[in-house]
């Protein structure tokens, strides 16, 4: 991604407290972010630009700068808007496991609705109010298991990494489709080198998976339970 234009401004506008609405009722910051998210959902994050979002809204590109300073601002706002979808409404479950499961489910669902969001998560973006509330909810769930702040962070990081790995693979499978996945594995077996290894018995554990068409863990909740069982074994019930 191109250099961050914010680094060129000594005192950038505070993204989270700056006014949300401009002079034109048709154009608001909320409308800009909504249009950008719809565009990313339809065509991917690379499709999002100030000019393209303005075109989707039927306004001039310069009009958007009344609400945001740069594309980086827009990306941060998009990420924080998705973070709102992850928030547990009301009070999270009292049980730490149920709270963790609920949060992880919501993270996975948001990731599947907006596959580009994990790309944004890898950026050094500013954390918005929804992102902070999400982190607070996650840490509050872990606090029901341990008083150690470092351990709480380790727990939510482990759950996040599991969710991220599972969901990214799930996104890939969805993109391929079951037929595409089947073709990919069939293609592997059609390669002379791999077929010779199977026939010589050098892949005894992979062979039955190839033959049965089992391509990986498809039960998100089962794997999450295994992980939480291990965490609980480490820290015990509080």
N, C-alpha and C positions, 0 to 999 in steps of 0.2 A: 504494500500500500504506500502511496506517496507520502512524503514528509508531512508531519502534522502541522497544519497552519497555525494551531494554537501556540506553538512554541515561538512564533514570530510576534506574538502580541504580549506586551508586558503585563497588562491587566485585563485579561479576557472577561467578558460578561459572564456572570454567574448563571450557568445553564439552568439550575434548578429553582432559582428565585426570580429570574427575569420574567417580565410580563408575558402571558401566554397568547394574548389576542392583539391583533393589529387594528388598523383603522377600518379595513375592509371586512365586513361580517362574513363574506364568502371564504376568506382565508384566515385560518387560525393555526396555531402550532399543533393542536390536536389533529386537525385535518391533514396537515403536512405529514405528521408521523403515521397516521392511518394509511395514507396513500403510499408512503414508502414501504410499510409492512406488507400491504397487498401486492405491491410490485415485487418485493423480495420473495414472497410466497409463490408467486406465479412464475418468476423468471430467475430467481437466485439473487444473492447479494450484489453480484457484480453489475446487475442492471440498475442498481440504485445510484442516482446522481442528482444533483440539484436541478439540472436541466430536465432530466426525465421525469422527476416527481412534479416539477412545475407543469410539464406538458400534460401529465395525468390529471392535474387539477384545473387545467385550462387557463393558467396564468403565466406571466413572464417569470423567467428564472430569478431576476433581481427582486421580485416580490417576496421570495422566500427569505431573503436576507434581513427583512424586517423582523423575523421571528427566530432565525438561527444565524450564527456567524459563519459556519462552514459545514461541509459534509460530515466532518468528525462529530460535530454537535448532533446532527441528525442521527448518526449511527448510535451515539450514546442514548439518545431519547428513544430510539427503536428498541434497544436492549432493555431499557428500564420499563418500557411498556409491556414487553413480554414477561419481565420479572413479576409484573402485577398478576399475570395469569397463574403464576406459581404460588402466590400467597394463599395460605389456608384461611378461609373466612371464619371470623369469630375466633374462639379459643381452640387451639390444636388439641388433639386427644391427650388425656392425662398420662396414658402409658407411653413411655419413651419409644417403644418399638412401633406402636400404632402411629405415633406422630411422625417418626422417620419414614415409615411406609407411605403415609399420606403425602408427605412432602416429595418423596422420590417419585411417586406416581404422577404427581402434578408436573414435576420437572420433565419426566419422560413424555407425558402427553404434550406439553408445550414444545418439546424438541421435535416431536413427530409432526406437529402442526406447522412448525416453522423451522425446517431443517437447517437454515442458515444461521440460527441463533448461536450454535456452538462455535461457528467461525468468529462471531463477534466476541464470544466469551474468551477467546484466546488473545484478544487485543488488550492493550493496557488502557482500558477505558475508565472514565470517571464513574464512580458508583453513584447511582441515583437513589431517591427515597424508597422506591419499591425494592431495589436490590438490597438496600440496608435492612429493610423489614424482613425480606426473605432470609438473609443471613441471621438476623435476630431470632426468627422462628426456628431455624435449624439448630442454632446454639442452645436455645431454650429447651429443645427436645433432648439434646445430649446432656444438658445440665441435670436432667432427671436421673441420669445414670452415674455421673461423676462430678465432683467439685473442681477438678483440675482443668483450668482453661485450656492448657495445651492438649490434654486428652480429648476435650470436647472438639477442638479444631481437627484433631486427627480422625475422630469418629466421623464427623460430617464430610471430611475430605475423602475418606474411604468409600462412604456411601455415594458421594458425588462421582467418584471415579468409576464405580461399578455402573451407576446409571448412565454416565456418559459413554462408556465403552459399549454397553448393551444397546443403547439407543442409536449410536452411530452405525453399528452393524445392522440394526433393524432398518434404519433408513436405507442402507445399501441394498438390503434384501428387497425392500419395497420398490426401489428404483429398478432392480433387475426383474422383479416379478418371479413367481415360482417357476415358470417355464424357463426364464432366463437363468435362474440359479441352477436348474436341472441341466441346462445346456452347458453351463460353465463346468460343472463337475463331470459331465459326460465327455467334454472336450479334454479334460485332464486325463481321463482313462484312455482316450484315443491317442495320447502321446506315447510314442514307442518306449521312451525311457521309463515313464511312470508305469505303463502296462507291464513292462519286463520286471520291474521291482515287485509288483503285485504278484505276478505269475511265479516268481522265484521265492515267494513267501517272505520277502524282506519287509513287508508292511502289514504284518498280521493283524494289527489293531485298526489300521485305516481301511483295510479291505472290507470288513463287514459294514462299515459306514458307507463306503462307496456303493456297495451292493444293495443296501437297504434304502438309500436315498436320504439318510439322516445328515443334515448339514450343520447342525449346531443347536445350542440351547435356545428354545423358543419361549420358555416360561420365565418371564421377568421376576415374578413374585417368588418363585422357587429359589432362584439364585440369590435374591435379596434376603430371603430367610436364612440361607446358609451364612451369608455375611453377618447378619445381625446376631445369629447364634454364636459366632466366633467373638464378636464384640462383647456380647453379654457374658460369655465365658471368661473374657479378659477382665472385665470390671465388676461383674456380679450385679445383682439387683440392688438399687439404692434404697 
